[in-house]
């Protein structure tokens, strides 16, 4: 009887051990690393969707690149994205859901100042690292120590943004004297106009017109006529894509031809708008962040663009993706490299690593200053030159978007004064 009992016990123990072994073979999820969840809101509908959708695609390309190489510190990356509909009022609820319901490990921002600012109080309350995508002086009021911004506007973003435009103008002979400033009535554009006023004072230009227009303005002809009446030497514009197109077309229609025109016009970097405006763009000087010039060939940028362009055509996104996509890839790339560099998933350790190290990305080596902006500005000033038509081949190669500033990436010379509308 004792032998039988002992035999049964041994068989039960053996069965349990075998079951545990087999379950380990056939249920690997028990032992697999938990995904590293990164959450964000992004404009997938609404006014900024044409930029937000390519940005999302770029983030997903980074996720796939990382996961093919084993993830981050052994954890596969999972991206959780909600559509903010280009509405700042939607942003707080999205980030609350990401943190409280989805339990993401890290958050990054959506696209643009107007959609970054509403997330700041939530992120700050949780002491999260906050990598952000193209916010102009978004941290100016908050002064949050764990805020980091991928747009290369520099440590003094309000003035660094347009510094190159004004520096170029001031170097011409004879030096221009007067300037008109026009901006959309929204946070980004008003910020760039504020910086333009400061730079006007610094470089000694007299402001003869200083106005703003409501987003959605259908006809810019009356505004541009009022500016022409002031006869400014320089016309500085802070605008979003619809306004940028409208202002260029109105300026051409009434032949407003200052010695320099451009500055802070969002949208002129988009392939669809470039193909729409074609030769009309020749001579405009505007901010830019990346151009297919030989001075801008950073490690990994061409490989990324090749992947992006092969996918973008399927979804009818911006087919070249020179403006936002490289930086959308870079800001999550930078976060991933910081986690690995810190060898930690703790928010503060990762933030400290970002703050104290230069990190290689597809947009170059990035170092941050005290306020979370780039330690040194690399806001480009580009002049559109040599455009002959409206085909995509006009814009996918060197010699069309000439980098004038800063000096270390300069690829050509300014045509001055503005050659007139074509």
C-alpha positions as CSV (number, residue, x, y, z in Angstrom):
1,X,0.0,0.0,0.0
2,X,2.8,2.4,0.9
3,X,4.6,1.5,-2.3
4,X,1.5,2.2,-4.4
5,X,1.0,5.5,-2.6
6,X,4.6,6.5,-3.2
7,X,4.3,5.5,-6.9
8,X,1.2,7.7,-7.3
9,X,2.9,10.7,-5.7
10,X,5.9,10.3,-8.0
11,X,3.7,10.1,-11.0
12,X,1.7,13.2,-10.0
13,X,4.9,15.2,-9.4
14,X,6.3,13.9,-12.7
15,X,3.1,14.9,-14.5
16,X,3.1,18.4,-13.0
17,X,6.7,18.9,-13.9
18,X,6.1,17.8,-17.4
19,X,3.0,20.0,-17.7
20,X,5.0,23.0,-16.6
21,X,7.8,22.2,-19.1
22,X,5.3,21.7,-22.0
23,X,3.4,24.9,-21.1
24,X,6.7,26.7,-21.2
25,X,7.2,25.4,-24.8
26,X,3.8,26.2,-26.1
27,X,3.0,29.4,-24.2
28,X,6.0,31.6,-24.9
29,X,3.9,34.8,-24.1
30,X,4.3,33.9,-20.4
31,X,8.0,34.5,-20.7
32,X,8.2,37.0,-23.6
33,X,9.2,40.6,-22.8
34,X,6.3,43.1,-22.4
35,X,6.0,45.5,-25.3
36,X,7.4,49.0,-24.8
37,X,4.3,51.1,-25.4
38,X,4.7,54.6,-26.8
39,X,1.6,56.7,-27.1
40,X,0.6,59.9,-28.9
41,X,-2.1,61.9,-30.5
42,X,-1.7,62.9,-34.1
43,X,-3.6,64.9,-36.6
44,X,-5.0,62.2,-38.9
45,X,-8.0,64.3,-39.9
46,X,-8.6,68.0,-40.0
47,X,-6.4,70.8,-41.2
48,X,-3.0,69.2,-40.4
49,X,-3.8,65.7,-41.5
50,X,-1.7,66.1,-44.7
51,X,1.3,66.3,-42.4
52,X,0.1,64.1,-39.5
53,X,-0.5,61.0,-41.6
54,X,3.0,61.0,-43.1
55,X,4.4,61.6,-39.6
56,X,2.5,58.6,-38.3
57,X,3.9,56.5,-41.2
58,X,7.4,57.6,-40.3
59,X,7.0,56.6,-36.7
60,X,5.8,53.2,-37.8
61,X,8.8,52.8,-40.1
62,X,11.0,53.5,-37.0
63,X,9.0,50.9,-35.0
64,X,9.5,48.3,-37.7
65,X,13.2,49.1,-38.0
66,X,13.7,48.7,-34.2
67,X,11.7,45.5,-33.9
68,X,13.6,43.9,-36.8
69,X,16.7,44.4,-34.7
70,X,15.3,43.0,-31.5
71,X,13.4,45.9,-30.0
72,X,14.7,48.2,-27.3
73,X,16.5,46.5,-24.5
74,X,14.8,43.3,-25.6
75,X,11.3,44.8,-25.6
76,X,9.3,45.0,-28.9
77,X,8.0,48.5,-29.5
78,X,4.2,49.1,-29.8
79,X,2.9,52.4,-31.0
80,X,-0.6,53.6,-29.9
81,X,-2.0,56.5,-31.8
82,X,-5.2,58.4,-31.5
83,X,-6.5,61.0,-33.9
84,X,-6.6,64.5,-32.4
85,X,-8.5,65.8,-35.4
86,X,-6.3,68.9,-35.4
87,X,-8.3,70.1,-32.4
88,X,-6.3,71.2,-29.4
89,X,-9.4,70.6,-27.2
90,X,-9.1,66.9,-27.9
91,X,-5.5,66.6,-26.7
92,X,-5.9,66.4,-22.9
93,X,-8.4,63.5,-23.1
94,X,-6.1,61.6,-25.5
95,X,-3.1,61.8,-23.2
96,X,-5.2,61.0,-20.2
97,X,-6.4,57.9,-21.9
98,X,-2.9,56.9,-23.1
99,X,-1.6,57.1,-19.5
100,X,-4.5,55.9,-17.4
101,X,-6.2,53.3,-19.7
102,X,-3.5,52.2,-22.2
103,X,-0.8,52.4,-19.6
104,X,1.8,53.5,-22.1
105,X,5.5,53.6,-21.0
106,X,6.3,56.8,-22.8
107,X,4.4,59.6,-24.6
108,X,5.5,61.8,-27.5
109,X,3.7,64.8,-28.9
110,X,1.5,65.3,-32.0
111,X,2.5,67.7,-34.7
112,X,2.7,71.4,-34.1
113,X,2.7,74.0,-31.4
114,X,-1.1,74.2,-31.1
115,X,-1.3,70.5,-30.3
116,X,1.7,70.2,-28.1
117,X,0.8,72.9,-25.6
118,X,-2.5,71.3,-24.4
119,X,-0.6,68.1,-23.5
120,X,2.0,69.8,-21.4
121,X,0.1,70.0,-18.1
122,X,-0.7,66.3,-18.2
123,X,2.9,65.3,-19.0
124,X,4.3,67.6,-16.4
125,X,2.0,66.3,-13.7
126,X,3.3,62.7,-14.4
127,X,7.0,63.8,-14.7
128,X,7.2,62.2,-18.1
129,X,9.9,62.6,-20.7
130,X,8.2,64.6,-23.6
131,X,9.7,64.4,-27.0
132,X,7.9,66.9,-29.2
133,X,7.4,67.4,-32.9
134,X,7.7,70.9,-34.3
135,X,6.6,73.2,-31.5
136,X,7.8,76.8,-31.7
137,X,8.6,78.1,-28.2
138,X,6.0,75.7,-26.8
139,X,7.9,75.4,-23.5
140,X,8.4,79.1,-23.1
141,X,5.8,79.5,-20.5
142,X,6.0,76.1,-18.9
143,X,9.8,75.8,-18.5
144,X,9.5,72.0,-18.1
145,X,12.9,70.4,-17.6
146,X,11.9,67.1,-19.4
147,X,10.7,68.7,-22.6
148,X,12.7,68.1,-25.7
149,X,11.9,69.4,-29.2
150,X,13.2,67.9,-32.4
151,X,12.7,71.0,-34.6
152,X,16.1,72.6,-35.1
153,X,15.0,76.1,-34.1
154,X,17.7,76.6,-31.5
155,X,18.0,77.7,-27.8
156,X,16.1,81.0,-28.4
157,X,13.4,79.7,-30.7
158,X,11.4,82.9,-31.1
159,X,14.3,84.7,-32.7
160,X,16.4,81.7,-33.9
161,X,13.6,80.7,-36.2
162,X,13.9,83.8,-38.4
163,X,17.4,84.9,-37.6
164,X,18.8,83.6,-40.9
165,X,16.2,85.5,-43.0
166,X,17.0,88.8,-41.3
167,X,20.8,88.2,-41.4
168,X,20.7,87.5,-45.1
169,X,18.7,90.7,-45.7
170,X,21.0,92.8,-43.6
171,X,24.1,91.6,-45.6
172,X,22.7,93.0,-49.0
173,X,24.0,96.2,-50.6
174,X,22.2,98.5,-50.4
175,X,20.7,97.2,-47.2
176,X,16.9,97.1,-47.2
177,X,15.2,99.5,-44.7
178,X,11.5,98.6,-44.3
179,X,9.5,95.4,-43.6
180,X,5.9,94.2,-43.6
181,X,4.9,91.4,-41.3
182,X,1.8,89.3,-41.7
183,X,0.8,86.3,-39.6
184,X,-2.1,83.9,-39.2
185,X,-4.0,84.4,-35.9
186,X,-2.8,81.2,-34.3
187,X,-0.1,80.3,-31.8
188,X,2.7,79.2,-34.2
189,X,2.3,82.0,-36.6
190,X,1.9,84.6,-33.9
191,X,5.1,83.3,-32.3
192,X,7.1,83.5,-35.5
193,X,5.7,87.1,-36.1
194,X,6.8,88.0,-32.5
195,X,10.3,86.7,-33.3
196,X,10.3,88.6,-36.6
197,X,9.6,91.9,-34.8
198,X,12.5,91.2,-32.4
199,X,14.8,90.5,-35.3
200,X,13.5,93.6,-37.2
201,X,14.6,95.7,-34.2
202,X,18.0,93.9,-33.9
203,X,18.9,94.4,-37.6
204,X,17.5,97.9,-37.9
205,X,14.4,97.4,-40.1
206,X,11.4,99.7,-39.8
207,X,8.1,97.9,-39.6
208,X,5.7,99.7,-41.9
209,X,2.9,97.0,-41.8
210,X,2.2,94.6,-38.9
211,X,-1.0,92.6,-39.3
212,X,-2.7,89.2,-38.8
213,X,-5.5,87.3,-40.6
214,X,-8.0,84.8,-39.3
215,X,-7.4,81.1,-40.3
216,X,-9.6,80.2,-43.2
217,X,-9.3,83.5,-44.9
218,X,-10.6,82.8,-48.5
219,X,-9.1,85.8,-50.3
220,X,-5.8,87.5,-49.5
221,X,-6.0,90.1,-52.3
222,X,-7.3,93.0,-50.0
223,X,-4.6,92.3,-47.4
224,X,-1.8,92.1,-50.0
225,X,-3.0,95.3,-51.6
226,X,-2.7,97.1,-48.3
227,X,0.8,95.8,-47.9
228,X,1.8,96.8,-51.4
229,X,0.6,100.4,-50.6
230,X,3.3,100.5,-47.9
231,X,5.9,99.5,-50.4
232,X,8.1,97.4,-48.0
233,X,11.6,96.3,-48.9
234,X,11.0,92.9,-47.2
235,X,7.7,91.0,-46.7
236,X,7.8,88.4,-43.8
237,X,5.0,85.9,-43.6
238,X,4.0,83.5,-40.8
239,X,1.3,81.2,-42.3
240,X,-0.1,77.7,-42.5
241,X,-0.4,75.8,-45.8
242,X,-3.8,77.3,-47.1
243,X,-2.6,80.8,-46.2
244,X,0.8,80.3,-47.7
245,X,-0.7,79.3,-51.1
246,X,-3.3,82.1,-50.9
247,X,-0.7,84.8,-50.1
248,X,1.7,83.7,-52.8
249,X,-1.1,83.7,-55.5
250,X,-2.4,87.1,-54.3
251,X,1.1,88.6,-54.3
252,X,1.7,87.3,-57.9
253,X,-1.7,88.6,-59.0
254,X,-1.2,92.1,-57.9
255,X,2.6,92.0,-58.5
256,X,3.8,92.6,-54.9
257,X,7.5,92.3,-55.5
258,X,9.6,93.3,-52.4
259,X,13.3,92.7,-52.4
260,X,12.8,89.6,-50.2
261,X,9.6,87.6,-49.5
262,X,8.9,84.5,-47.4
263,X,10.2,83.7,-43.9
264,X,7.8,81.5,-42.0
265,X,5.5,80.0,-44.5
266,X,4.4,76.5,-43.7
267,X,3.5,74.4,-46.7
268,X,5.9,75.5,-49.3
269,X,8.0,72.5,-48.3
270,X,5.1,70.1,-49.2
271,X,5.5,68.3,-52.6
272,X,1.8,68.8,-53.5
273,X,2.1,72.6,-53.0
274,X,5.4,72.8,-54.8
275,X,3.9,71.0,-57.8
276,X,0.8,73.3,-57.6
277,X,2.8,76.6,-57.5
278,X,5.8,75.5,-59.7
279,X,7.7,78.4,-61.2
280,X,5.8,80.8,-59.0
281,X,8.1,79.7,-56.1
282,X,11.3,80.9,-57.7
283,X,13.0,83.5,-55.6
284,X,11.0,83.0,-52.3
285,X,13.3,82.7,-49.3
286,X,11.7,80.6,-46.5
287,X,12.5,78.5,-43.5
288,X,13.3,74.8,-44.2
289,X,14.6,71.9,-42.2
290,X,15.9,69.4,-44.7
291,X,16.5,69.6,-48.4
292,X,18.0,67.2,-51.0
293,X,21.2,69.2,-51.1
294,X,24.7,67.6,-50.9
295,X,25.3,69.4,-47.6
296,X,22.4,67.6,-45.9
297,X,23.3,63.9,-46.3
298,X,23.1,62.7,-42.7
299,X,23.7,59.1,-41.8
300,X,20.5,57.0,-42.4
301,X,18.5,59.8,-44.1
302,X,18.5,58.3,-47.6
303,X,17.6,54.8,-46.3
304,X,14.7,56.2,-44.4
305,X,13.4,58.3,-47.3
306,X,13.6,55.3,-49.6
307,X,11.4,53.3,-47.2
308,X,9.0,56.2,-46.6
309,X,8.6,57.0,-50.3
310,X,7.9,53.4,-51.2
311,X,5.1,53.3,-48.6
312,X,3.8,56.9,-49.1
313,X,2.8,56.2,-52.7
314,X,0.4,53.5,-51.5
315,X,-1.5,55.9,-49.3
316,X,-1.2,59.0,-51.5
317,X,0.8,60.9,-48.9
318,X,3.4,63.5,-49.6
319,X,5.4,61.5,-52.1
320,X,8.9,62.9,-51.3
321,X,8.4,63.5,-47.5
322,X,11.3,66.0,-47.1
323,X,9.6,68.2,-44.5
324,X,8.1,66.5,-41.5
325,X,8.8,62.7,-42.0
326,X,12.6,62.7,-41.3
327,X,12.0,64.6,-38.0
328,X,9.0,62.4,-37.1
329,X,11.3,59.4,-37.5
330,X,14.1,61.2,-35.6
331,X,12.2,62.2,-32.5
332,X,11.2,58.6,-31.7
333,X,14.6,57.3,-32.8
334,X,16.2,59.7,-30.4
335,X,13.9,58.5,-27.6
336,X,14.8,54.9,-28.3
337,X,18.5,55.6,-28.3
338,X,18.2,57.5,-25.0
339,X,16.5,54.5,-23.4
340,X,19.3,52.2,-24.5
341,X,21.9,54.8,-23.6
342,X,20.5,55.2,-20.1
343,X,19.9,51.4,-19.8
344,X,16.7,52.3,-18.1
345,X,13.0,52.7,-18.7
346,X,12.8,55.2,-15.8
347,X,11.5,58.6,-17.0
348,X,14.1,60.7,-15.2
349,X,17.1,58.6,-16.2
350,X,16.1,58.8,-19.8
351,X,15.5,62.5,-19.6
352,X,18.9,63.0,-18.0
353,X,20.5,61.0,-20.8
354,X,18.9,63.1,-23.5
355,X,19.9,66.3,-21.7
356,X,23.5,65.4,-21.3
357,X,24.4,63.6,-24.5
358,X,24.6,64.4,-28.2
359,X,22.6,61.7,-30.1
360,X,22.9,60.7,-33.7
361,X,19.7,60.6,-35.7
362,X,18.7,60.6,-39.4
363,X,18.6,64.5,-39.2
364,X,22.1,64.7,-37.8
365,X,23.6,64.8,-34.3
366,X,21.2,66.4,-31.9
367,X,22.1,68.2,-28.6
368,X,19.7,70.0,-26.4
369,X,20.0,73.2,-24.4
370,X,18.6,73.9,-21.0
371,X,15.0,74.7,-22.3
372,X,14.8,71.5,-24.3
373,X,15.5,73.2,-27.7
374,X,18.4,72.4,-29.9
375,X,21.6,73.7,-28.2
376,X,22.6,75.3,-31.6
377,X,20.1,76.5,-34.2
378,X,20.0,74.8,-37.6
379,X,16.9,76.5,-38.9
380,X,17.6,76.6,-42.6
381,X,16.8,79.5,-44.9
382,X,16.2,78.1,-48.4
383,X,15.6,79.9,-51.6
384,X,13.6,78.2,-54.4
385,X,15.6,78.5,-57.6
386,X,15.8,77.0,-61.1
387,X,12.2,75.6,-61.1
388,X,11.0,75.1,-64.6
389,X,7.6,73.4,-64.2
390,X,5.2,71.5,-62.0
391,X,6.5,67.9,-62.2
392,X,7.8,66.0,-59.2
393,X,11.2,65.7,-60.9
394,X,11.6,69.5,-60.3
395,X,11.7,68.9,-56.6
396,X,13.3,65.6,-55.9
397,X,16.9,66.6,-56.6
398,X,19.6,69.1,-55.7
399,X,19.7,72.6,-57.2
400,X,16.1,73.6,-56.5
401,X,16.0,74.2,-52.7
402,X,19.2,76.1,-52.2
403,X,20.4,76.3,-48.6
404,X,21.6,79.8,-47.8
405,X,21.9,79.6,-44.0
406,X,23.5,78.5,-41.7
407,X,27.0,78.6,-43.2
408,X,28.0,75.0,-42.3
409,X,25.3,73.5,-44.6
410,X,25.2,76.3,-47.2
411,X,24.8,74.9,-50.8
412,X,24.5,78.1,-52.9
413,X,24.0,81.8,-53.0
414,X,21.0,84.2,-52.6
415,X,19.4,85.7,-55.7
416,X,18.8,89.3,-54.6
417,X,16.6,91.2,-55.1
418,X,13.6,89.0,-55.6
419,X,13.5,88.3,-59.4
420,X,9.8,88.8,-59.8
421,X,6.9,86.4,-60.3
422,X,7.1,83.8,-63.0
